[in-house]
Amino acid sequence: MLHPKVAEPWRTLESPVPPADCHPKIAEGYAYWRRIHPPHGLPGRQHFDPTHIPGLLRHIRMLDVEGQPPRFKVRVVGTQFTERLGQDTTGQYLDELFEDFEGSRFHRGLLDVIENKRPIWRRGPLQWSYPKPYSSAERIHLPLARDGETVDMVLTVTVYLT
């Protein structure tokens, strides 16, 4: 289990749309999500084709949204996450992986995606200590809804920064 860091020395920036100066991988993930958008409602897992974004696969995590209150289970995890965490987290719940997950900034961001049915972008310090020395990350959470309305998955693109 990863433990929260004690202090956050940098200010966090959050937005529903990534800024023009976002990391190219984040921009690519957001652009792909926009491309797979159906005419009405949100895109769902059925619209997502990983072969269309091979350069992003190591940066992707797909989370199943289960139950009420929502719990987040790792469905797909890119190699970047496995390398950073030192383990494959497929099939595990985020509240089991991260100490004090519920109520954390990460958790609140995921809840925002579900409730508002919109992406949320963030660049800032890492909330938990990782085995590898990274000081910050940039990420975007993108909602997916099989029925076009109810968010049942969250697609995340993350880039770790030193």
ROLO-693794 format. One record per residue (C-alpha): x negated, z negated, y negated. Coordinates in Angstrom, 2 decimals. Example, Ala and Ser with C-alpha at 12.3 -4.5 7.8 and 13.67 -1.06 7.14 Angstrom:
<sites>
-12.30,-7.80,4.50
-13.67,-7.14,1.06
</sites>
This chain:
<sites>
0.00,0.00,0.00
-1.27,0.88,-3.43
-1.39,-1.88,-6.01
-0.42,-1.44,-9.66
-3.21,-1.30,-12.21
-3.41,-4.21,-14.58
-3.62,-2.37,-17.91
-2.72,1.01,-19.31
-5.25,1.90,-22.00
-3.61,5.18,-23.08
-0.22,6.02,-24.45
2.18,7.85,-22.13
3.83,11.06,-23.27
7.12,12.05,-21.61
9.34,15.07,-22.10
11.92,17.10,-20.13
9.84,20.26,-20.74
6.08,20.56,-20.41
4.30,21.26,-23.70
2.42,24.48,-24.41
-0.90,22.71,-23.75
0.09,21.43,-20.29
-2.14,22.06,-17.29
-1.74,25.63,-15.93
-0.59,24.28,-12.53
2.20,22.32,-14.23
3.25,25.39,-16.22
3.26,27.48,-13.04
5.43,24.94,-11.19
7.91,24.72,-14.05
8.08,28.52,-14.41
8.71,28.89,-10.66
11.51,26.30,-10.78
13.09,28.24,-13.66
12.78,31.52,-11.72
14.61,30.15,-8.66
17.43,28.75,-10.78
20.78,30.21,-9.67
23.21,31.47,-12.35
25.16,28.19,-12.14
23.90,24.72,-11.28
20.51,23.55,-10.09
18.29,25.28,-7.55
18.19,23.70,-4.11
15.74,23.53,-1.23
17.26,26.79,0.04
15.90,28.57,-3.06
12.38,27.17,-2.72
9.87,29.37,-0.87
6.36,27.91,-0.66
4.89,31.36,0.04
5.72,32.30,-3.56
3.40,29.60,-4.97
0.38,29.31,-2.64
-1.88,28.11,-5.47
0.36,25.09,-6.05
0.82,23.85,-2.49
-1.93,21.23,-2.61
-0.37,19.80,-5.80
3.21,19.54,-4.50
5.18,16.62,-3.17
8.82,17.00,-2.13
10.90,13.85,-2.01
14.24,13.42,-0.25
16.72,11.37,-2.26
18.59,9.07,0.12
21.39,6.57,-0.34
22.73,4.54,-3.21
20.81,3.13,-4.95
18.51,6.10,-4.34
15.47,5.76,-2.14
12.72,8.38,-2.12
11.23,9.60,1.15
8.21,11.91,1.27
9.30,15.12,2.96
6.32,17.35,2.12
3.00,16.27,0.70
0.18,18.50,-0.53
-3.40,17.95,0.54
-4.31,16.67,-2.94
-2.17,13.57,-2.34
-3.51,13.06,1.17
-7.08,13.24,-0.14
-6.37,10.84,-3.03
-4.48,8.27,-0.95
-6.64,8.60,2.15
-3.58,9.12,4.36
-0.75,11.52,5.10
2.39,9.94,3.65
4.91,12.38,5.14
8.04,10.50,6.27
7.24,7.35,4.30
9.32,5.84,1.51
7.71,5.46,-1.91
8.84,1.82,-2.09
6.73,1.18,1.03
3.70,3.06,-0.30
3.52,1.62,-3.81
3.66,-2.08,-4.58
6.25,-2.89,-7.25
7.63,0.66,-7.05
11.20,-0.27,-7.98
11.47,-0.56,-11.74
8.08,1.09,-12.26
7.59,3.96,-14.69
7.32,6.32,-11.68
10.62,5.03,-10.24
12.39,5.21,-13.61
11.22,8.80,-14.04
12.67,9.81,-10.67
15.96,8.08,-11.50
16.05,9.97,-14.81
15.68,13.27,-12.95
18.62,12.39,-10.68
20.89,11.00,-13.37
20.23,13.66,-16.03
19.67,16.56,-13.63
16.68,17.77,-15.59
12.90,17.86,-15.17
10.67,15.19,-16.61
7.05,15.84,-17.54
4.39,13.20,-18.06
0.70,13.05,-18.89
-1.03,9.70,-18.96
-2.85,6.94,-17.12
-2.31,6.30,-13.44
0.01,3.41,-12.71
-1.61,2.45,-9.40
-5.25,2.12,-8.38
-6.37,4.94,-6.11
-9.31,5.01,-3.70
-10.80,7.95,-5.64
-11.82,7.52,-9.30
-9.16,9.28,-11.35
-8.17,7.92,-14.72
-5.01,9.90,-15.42
-2.62,12.55,-14.17
-0.23,15.16,-15.38
2.96,15.78,-13.44
6.42,17.23,-13.58
9.42,16.15,-11.49
11.88,18.99,-10.88
15.40,18.36,-9.53
16.72,20.24,-6.52
20.37,20.17,-5.43
21.59,21.94,-2.30
25.12,22.06,-3.74
23.86,22.96,-7.22
25.09,19.64,-8.63
23.96,16.53,-6.72
20.18,16.04,-6.81
19.12,15.49,-3.21
15.43,16.35,-3.56
12.76,16.10,-6.22
9.93,18.60,-6.29
6.86,17.17,-8.00
3.76,19.05,-9.16
0.85,16.73,-10.00
-2.69,17.33,-11.21
-5.10,14.38,-11.16
-7.57,14.22,-14.05
-10.91,12.44,-14.39
</sites>
